Amino acid sequence: MHTPLADQTTMVKEVVAGASGFVGRRLCPALAGAGHHVAAMTRNPAGYAGAGTPVHGDVHAPVTLNAPMAGCQAAYYLVHSLSDPGFRRKDAAAAAAFGEAAAQAGLQRIIYLGGLGDDTDALSAHLRSRREVEKLLGSAGVPVTVIRAAIIVGHGGISWEITRQLVEHLPAMITPRWVRTRTQPIAVGDVIRYLVGVLEEPAAEGRTFEVGGPDVLAYVDMLRRVAVIEGRRLWVIPVPLLSPRLSSRWLSLVTNVDVPTGRSLIDSMSNEVVVRDKSIRELVDFEPMSYDEAVLAALGERAQEVPR
């Protein structure tokens, strides 16, 4: 029987897989600030400079997973292999190994950040992989709490960087039909609030939640709003016959996103990803940032980090 984390009197310790990634490097200081002890799992502990205690671990090397989980009560799983053409196979094997190691270590919960998408839809390979990971993480018996999000807006996030770089590099663009697909973007800071919040809620154990900001937008409207915020002109000319393969090569030419990652994300653009279930607001209640606010925050963070 699993003891609710919020009922424990000792300091809760979590291992964060993907601690140095886009979400992980924000989650670790948030957990530490909330009074948790964080084991920041990374393949290169010597080069880790973030919050928490760096520990060596690699989800693609199962023998390395037992040590970082020692003494932990929960785990965050923030890992994917989108840049690898065989990402679906690699991510499935990694999730199964992580779930098994978590069970052996006696962890009480795994929290996973997955992707939005209606299960009745013909999901892309990327989103189908995210669903498989959800199941495989819990296949050894550890309850899994899933947070499903669409485009996460924040400096350094792949989907956001595609959006920003398209606007900044192309004053006019020929776009495929997927730019008309609706999505529900969310600020990375709000994703962090949800990830921390569900850890402290016993009622979140073993459940799947959907999260998003207040705005439901077509991707083309997201591009146009970024252009307005940055004071740029943007002309968009939709072309219905631009294939995913050509789209991904086009992205690699005008952004720094590699072709395999771009292809995986573009394939997912055909799926409408909006929140249908708002039950997380019953457990972690706050007002998420608007899309414009999230964009301004991402641009502000980039301005502080990148010299002019």
Summary of the structure (lengths in Angstrom):
residues: 308
radius of gyration: 19.2
end to end distance: 55.1
largest distance: 59.6
contacts: 1038
relative contact order: 0.14
helix: 44%
strand: 17%
